[in-house]
Amino acid sequence: MRHGSTPQTRRRQREAERARSGAAPALHGHGHGPMPPTTTRVRVVLTVLLLPVLVATVIGLVVLWPSEGDLPERATAMADGTSVVSGEITGPADPETGTVPVELDDGRTGAMTAPPEYIDLGFETGERVRVLDVSQQGAVDAGFVFLDFERGFPLALLAVLFVVLVALVARWRGLAAIVGLGIALAVVGVFTLPALLAGKNSLAVALVSAFVVMFVVLYVAHGFTARTSTALLGTVLGLLLTAGLATWGTYAAHLSGLSHEETLYLPSYAPAVDLHGIMICGIVLAGLGVLNDVTITQASTVWELRAVAPTARRRELFSRAMRIGQDHIASAVYTIAFAYVGAALPMLMFVWLTQQSIGSTLTNGVIAEEVARTLIGSIGLVLAIPLTTAIAAMTVPDAAPEHADPVETTPHVEPVETVEPVETTPHVEPVETVEPVEPVETVDDRARDQQMPLPPAPRSWGAFDDVEWDSRI
């Protein structure tokens, strides 16, 4: 091999010749190189479409924010002379008297009254419970009444485990999603619930709350990119469709939300509340989480397909991404349906015991409300997937020419001139060979040959001449 003719040098020479001839550089990594950035025109279009939504959300947040005078008075949870204390079970329950021995954290001991169903369920010694102390009223012989079990430690342990696993698997993006979730829940607690209790327009409150949550969660968790803006635009369209279907469906099916026991108490404490509007707001907020999931997934799918197929046409990207979206639709529908089945399992068992027909069961009371919520949320999800996929296919970077690599991953290098090998050994003329000389037979040699007899000729075995025979045979 000549000096300077290494594999790297030869590769650079080929690339230099290809560049001089106008050919495209060779693909490195089978097209998995960095994707070209989104064009300025696409960014401007996405900004123009999303900026009015953001402005309207901020205006709605200011207009719908409830004042102190609009909010109803908050009722006290405990009656006068009562308090909630913590304690520990010290012995088995007594089914006859319906009491359980308990020791409070302040050192007091006594018998805690508990409902029969909890007595049948059983209390274990050492369990932590919350107790209503009514000893100051004197109306109850047993001064303590069972309220609930203390669940702070196991729930906190599950929360810590969740955060740790999200941080290990999703890294900083997972932690950002948790931060976004915390902000979203704060929005619901600080704005959505007070606005509904103050009697503000429920549909407007639902949309403003959903849009605030979207802007915060998506951009905090996924960054300020064109891909995130595409998912956000698809979520906006899906939420508008869901809100429209929820408004029509609740009125057409006469769904008022009065089937829930908690709803019946709301007008007593908040006279301005709109029960029908709360039903609509609940459907919109319930569909927000699923819509957020499918839209960001579809947008990411189109971008990743462009990265591995830089020459694919936009129609092909849409078709391929929709195949994934179809699987997502199927799984999401099952997820929504069985999430409700799992939450309402005791009620479904009670309905089954009443020997009602399936038609009357699905159209009656609480079940009808949940069926409508599931169907409306699923319709919004199904419509959001093709809309988001189409938007992503139009905003993804343009396809590269079929004969060119969209990104030049190897910098241009000038060809290296080869160097002729240096002669390190002086030239030496070849030496003429000498003809061999036959030996001269002397008189002593002939005399010795006559005196020494020749050895006998070896015995021939024909085809077995090459076989090595054992001397013992």
N, C-alpha and C positions, 0 to 999 in steps of 0.2 A: 504494500500500500504506500502511495506517495505521501509525502509530508503535506498536511493540510487537507487531506481527503477523508476526514472523519464523518460519521453519520450526520452530525449536526451541520457540518459544512455543506454536505451534499443536499440536505433538506433546505438549507437557506438558499443554495444555488437554484434549486427547483422553484422555490417561491419567487426568487428574483426573476427567473425566466418567465414564470407565469404572469408576474406583474407587468413585465415589459410587453408581453403578448396580449395583455388586456383580459386575461382569464381571471376568474374569481379564485381567491385563496381557498385552500382545502379546508373542509369542515373539521373542527377539533371538538371532541367530546360528543359527536353525533348530534349536533344541534342543541346541546344543553348549555350553551354559553349564555351570558347575560342578555336580557331582553332589551331592545331599544326603548328609550323612554316614550311615554305617551306624548302625542303632539300637543302643541299649544292650543290648537283649535279645539281639540277634545276637552282640554281642561277648561277652556272658556265656556264651552257649551254646558258642561256639567255645573260650572259655577252659576251660569245664568239660570239654569233650571232649579238649582237648590237654594240659591240666595233668596228668592221670594218666599220659599217655605220657611227658611230660618227667620226672616223678618216677620212673617205672619205669626210664627211661633212665639217670638219675643213679645210682639204686640198683644197676642192672646194671653200670654202669661201675665202681663201687666194689667190688662183689663179684667181678667177673671180672678185675679188674686183677691181673696176675701179679706175684708177689713175686720177688725175686732168687733164692731157692732153687728156685722152680718152673722157671726158665729153664734150658735146656741150655747147656753150655759152647760158646762160639763157637770154631770151628776157625780156625786161622791160614790165610790165603790162600797164603802162600809157605812153601816148605820152608827148612830151615836152610841158610844160606850162599847164598841167592838173594835178589834184589831186583828191583824194577821200576823201570826208568829210561826216559827219553824220548830220542829221537834223530831223525835226519833221513836220508833216503835220499840217497846220493851218486852212484849209478850204476845201470845196468840190472841186472836179475836174471840169474843164470846157471842156466838150466834143468837142465844136466847135474849140477851139484853141489847145486842147490836152495838156493842162498845169495844174499843181497842185500848189497851194500856199504852200511854205515851208519856215521854219526858221531854219537856220543852227546853230550849237552849238557855233560858234564864234559871233553870233548876227546878221549876215546878213540875209536879207529876199529877196524873189524873186519868180519867177514862174519857176517851174521845169517841163521840157518837159518829157512826159511819152508815151510809145507805146500805140496804140489804145486798144489792148487787156487788158492792165492793167487799162486803163481808164474805159472800160466796166466792168471789175471786181470790180472796185470801190476802193477808198481810204477813210479811216476813219480819222477824225480829231484826232490828238494825236499819230498817228502811227509813229514809228521810221523807217527812210529810209536811205539808203546809196546813196549819190549823187556824180556824177562826175562834178567837178567844171571846166568848160571850159571858164570861164569869161576872163581869161588872153589871150586866143587866138583871141577872137572877131569875130570868124567865125559863131557863133550861137547867134541869137538874145537873146534867153533866156540863161543866163549864167550857168544854172544848168540842168543836165540830170539825169533822174532816172536810177539807177543801180540795186538796189535790196532792199528788206526789211531787217531790222536788226533782226536777230533771235538768238542772243547770249543768252539773258536771258531765253527764254523758253527752248532752248536746254540744257543750263546749269542746269536748274531746273529738266528736265527729267533725265539728267545724275546723278545728286545727288540723285534723287529718286531711280534710278536703283541701285546705289551703296549701298544705305541704305537698300533696300529690299534684295539684295543679301547677305549683312552682317547679316541681321536678320534671314534669312531662312537658308543659307548655312554656316554661321559662318565664321571661319578662312579659310576654304577651298574655300568658295566663294570669299573672299578677295584675296586669293592667285591666283585664276583664273583671277581676274581682273588685278592683277599685271602681270601675264603671258600674258594676252591679250595686255597690254601696251607694253611689251617687243616685242611681235610679230609684232605689228604695227610699232614699231621703226625699226625692221629688214627690213620690207618692204620699209619704207621710206629711210633708210640709205643705204641699199644694193640692194634690188631688183630693184627699179625704176632706180637708177643710172646705174646699170649694164645693164639693157635693153636698156637704152638710149645710152650707150657706144657701143652697138653692140655686146655684149657678147652672147655666145650660149644660146638661150632662154630656151631650155629644161634643160640644166645644171643649169641655174639660177633658174628655177622653182623648181627643185628637191632639190637643196641646200637650198633655202629659206624655202621650206616646211619642210625639215628635221630639220633645226634650230628651226623653230617654234614648231615642234613636241616635240623635246627634252626639250625646255624651258617650254612650256605650260603644258605638261603632268606631268613632274616631279615637277614643281613648284606647280601646283594645286592639285596633287594627291599623292605626296610623292615618295621617292625612295623605292619602294616595287616591289616584283615579279609580283604582279597584274598589276602595271603600266607598267612594262617592257613588259608584255604580250600584253597589249593594244598597246604599242609603236611598237612592232614587227608586229602586225596585221596591223597597220596603214602604216608601211613601205611597206608591201606587197601590200596593197590596192593602195598606191600612185604609185608604180612601174607599176601596171596593168593599172591604170588610165592614166599615162604618155604614156604608149605604145599605148593604144587605142586612146588617143588624137592625137598622132603623125600620126597614120594611118588614123584616121577619118578625120582630117582636110585636108590632102593631097588627100584622096579619094573623098571627097565631095567638093574639091576646095574652102575651106573656108579660106579667106585671111584677114577678119576683115575690109575690105574697106567699108563695109556698114555703119559704124559709121562715123559721121561727124568729130569727134575729130581725128579719125585715119588718115583722109586725110591730116590734118595739120602737123602731126608728121614728115614726111620726110623733110618738109621745114625747120624745126628747128633742127632735129637730123637725118642727112643723113645716119648714120650707123645703124639706127634702123631696125629690121627685123619684119615686120608687121605679117607675117605668124607665126613667133616664138612667138610673143606677144599673138596671139590667143591660142597657145598651153599652154603657161605659165598661161594664165587666166583660162583655163579649169582645170589645175592641182591645182591652188590655190583655185578655187571655190570648188573643191571636198575635199580639206583638212578639212574644218570645219565639213562637214557631216561625213567624215570618222573618224575623231577624236571623234565625238559623239557616233557613233555606236560601235567602238572598245572598248572604256572604259566601255560602258554599258554592252557589252557581257562579257568582262573579269570580271567585278564586279558580274554579274549574276552567272557565274560559281562558283566563290568563295563563294557567299552567299548560293548557293545550297549545296555546300560542308559543310557549317557550320550547316545547318538544316538537312542534310542527310549525316552524317559522314560515313555510311556504303555503300553508293551508289557507283556503279561501274562507271568508267570514261565514258563508252559508254552511260550509263543512264544520266549522267550529261550533256553530249553533246546533247543528244536528247531533254532533258527538256529545256536546254538553247536555242536550235534552235527554239523551239516553241515561245519563247519570241522574238527571232531574226526575225522570220517570221512576227510577228506583227510590229516589228520595221521597217522592210523593207517596208511594206505596207504604214505605216504612213510617212516614210521618202520620199518615191516616191511622195506622195501627197504634202508633204512640198516643195520639190524642184520645182515641176511643178507649184504650185500656187504661189510660191514666184516670179517666172518669170511672171506669168499672172498678178499679182498685180503690178509689176514694169512696164510692157509693156502694160498696159490696154489702154492708149490713142492710141498707135500704132495699137493695135488689132482692136480697133473701126474704125480707118481709113481704115485698110485693109478690114474690113467687108463692108464698104461703097463702095469699088471699085468693088464689085460683082465678086470677083475671086473665083475659085474653091478651095476646101480645099487642094488638092494636090499641086497646084501652090503656094498657100499661105505658106504652111509649108516648101517648098523647095526654097523659094525666099528670098534673101537678109538677112536682120537682123534676121528675124524669123528663118531661117535655121541655122544660127550660134547659136542662143539660144537653138534650138531644139537639135542640136548636143551636146552642152555643157550639157544640161539636161540629155540626154541619156547616154553620156559617164560617167558623174558623178554618175548616178544611177547604171550603170553596175559595176563600181568600188565599190560602196557601197554594192551591192548585193554579190559580190565575197568576200569582206572583212569580212562580218559577219560570214560565215562558217569557214573561215580561222582563224579568231581570236578565235572563239568558240573552234575549235579543238586544237589550241595551249594552250588555257586556261585549257581545260580538261586534257591535258597531263602534264601541269606544276602545277596544283592544288595539295595540299597535298594528300598523299595516303589515300585510304579508310581504315577505322578502321575495325577490325574483328567484325562480327555480334554479337558475345557474349560479346564484351567488349566496354567499353566507351573510345573514343579516348583520352579524357582528364580526369584525376582523379581530380574532383573538390573538394572532401572532403579529408583532410589529414588523414593519418592513426593514429588512437588513440587506445592505449592499453585498453583492457577491464577493467572496474572498478570493483574491488571485492566488493560484497555486504556485508553489515554489519548486523549481527543479531540484531534484535530489543532489546533495553535495557529495562529491567523491572523496571519501575519507581514506581510501587505500590507493597507493600509486599503481599505475598500470604496469604489469609484469608480462614480458613476452613468454609464451609457452615454451617449455623445454622439449626438444625433440626426443622421442622415445628411442631406446636402443633395441635393435632386433635381438631376440633370444639366441643364444649360441648353444648348439648341441654339445653335450659332454663327450669328451674323447675317451674311448675305452682303452684302458691300459692293459699290459700283459698280466699284471697281478690280478686285475678284475676278472680276466678270462679264466685264470687258474682257480680263483676262488669259486667261480660259478660251476666249474666242473667237479670240484670236491664236495660242494653242498647240494644234496638232492633237493628237488622241488617238492613242496607240500602237496598232498593229495587234493584233487579237485573236490569241492564241496558237493554233497549229494543233493540232487535236485528233487523237489517234491511237487513240482508243477504248480498247480493252483494254490498249494499250501505253503509256498515259499515265504510269504509275508507273515505267517502265523508264528507267534511266539510259543514254543513248546516248553512244557514243564520238564526240567531235567530229571524229575523223579519218575517219569513215565518210561 
